[in-house]
Amino acid sequence: MGTQTTLTVDSAARMNRLGHALAGLLRPGDLVLLSGELGAGKTTLTRGLGEGLGVRGAVTSPTFVIARVHPSLSGGPALVHVDAYRLGGGLDEMEDLDLDVSLPESVVVVEWGEGKVEQLSEDRLEVRIERALGGEAAEDDSDPRRVTVTGLGVRWADADLTGLSEG
């Protein structure tokens, strides 16, 4: 199973900080799979992750381009941000995207990747974002999320994810 932690994130700013904290755990070749309904905070989390990795370019949802590459400004790994929502064929189709970057030297974050990209790596971090309260979104940003971070494979076997809750 690997290692797992669950935390409550009560604002977009905290979701951004969680992304920052996650970036501190990541290294080239890591695959991060994000799941959660529309508007759950996947892109907000990825934006914080990109800031934490020190990459170039505003991190926005890659819905229309399917994948966007954000090169590092500091010699670290590039961030490859993928929206697999419309990727019917999964891995083969992702390889066809011909990203001008080496995936083993990048951090790859995939939104909507469940059932499509798991075969990219046995070692992956799965981040599930759910509305803690269920139902409709609150008007005043007081819409807490339950975020479950699961590390799978040898890469994450001994990882300490508890530090993420301090974000």
N, C-alpha and C positions, 0 to 999 in steps of 0.2 A: 504494500500500500504506500509506503513512504511516510512522509511527515506532513502534518496538517495543523492549521490554526484557523480559528474563526473569530472575526472581530466585527464590531458595529461601527459603521462610518456614518456620522450624522450630518455631514455637509459636503458640498462640492470641494471646498478648500481642503477638508480632511482627506477626501478621495485623491486629490492632487498630491497631498503629502504622502499618502500611502504609496502612490506610484514612485515618488522620490525614494522612499525607503526600500521599495522593491528593487529599484535600480542599483542600490548598493549591494544587493545579493547576486546580481546577474553578471555573467561573463560571456565572451564570444562563444557562439554556438548554442546558446540557450534558447529554448522555445517556450513561449508563454502563451497559453490558450485562455482567452477571455470568453466567458459566457454570461448571459444575462439578457433580460428583455430590452427592447428599444428604450433608450433613455435611462438605463440603469446606472450609467456612469463609466462605461468601458473606455470611451475616448478620453474622458477626464482623467481616468487612471493612467492611460497611456501618455497623456500630455505631461503628467508629473514624472512618469518614467523617463520620457525624453529629456526633460529638464535635468533629472538626476544623472542621466548618462552624458549630458552636455552635447546634445546633437543640434544640428542646424535645421532651421525651418519650423514653422508652426505646426504642431501636431493637430490635425483635424481628421475627421472621419474619412477614411479612404474609399467610401462607398462607390464613387463614380470611377475611380482609377483602379480599384481593386487592391493595389499595393503602392505604397509610397516609401521611398528610401530617404532616411535622414542621416547624412554623414556626420561623423563625430567632429567636433571642433577642437578636440583635445587629444587626438590619437587613440581614443578608445574605440569600442565597437560601434558600427553603424546600427541604427534602429530601422528594421524593416517592419512596417506597420501594414498588415494585410486585413482586408475585409473579405472573409470567405463566404459571405451570405449568398452571393450569386455564383460561387465556384461549384458547379454541379459535380465535376469530376474529381474534386479533391486534389490529391498530390500531383497527379500528372498535369493537371491544368495549372497548378501553381508553378511547376517547373517550366511550363510553356510561357509564363509571364516574362521570362528572360530578364530577370532583375539584374541590373548592372552592379551586382554585389555578390560576394561569396557568403552564402548562408552560414557556413561554419565559422566565419569571422565576424558574424553579426549577431545581434540580439533580435529574434524574430517574435513579434507579437501578433497573434491572429485573433481577430474578433469573429464570432460565429463559426468557429472552426471545429466544433464538436462533430465527430463522425466523419471528418474530412481530412484532417491533417495529422492525426495521432501517429500515423506511420512515419512521419518526418523524423521522430525521435522517441525512443523509449523513455528518455530522460526529459521531463517537461514539468513546467509549473502550470497548474490549472487554477484559474481564478474565477470563481463563480460569484456573481453579484446579484443579490435578490433584495427586493423591497422588504424591509423588516416587518412592516405593518400590513403588507398585502394591499390589494385594492388600488384606488386612485391615488395619484400623487397629491401631496399637500401643496397648498398655494404658497406657503411661506418658507420653502426650502427646508422645512423640518421634516424631511422624508428620509429617515435613516435607512441605511442599507446594511444587510448582513453579507459580509464578504468572507468567503471560505477560500483559503489558499492551500493547495495541496501540491506537495512536491513528489513526483514519481520518478522511479529509476535510481540507479546508483548515484548519479550526480547530486540528488537531493536527499539521499538516505540519512545523512548526518547533519543536514542543514538545520539551523536554529531559526525558525520562523517567528518565534515569540517576540522578537524585537520589533516586528512590524506594528504591534499594537500600540507602541509608544508614539507612532507617527502623529 
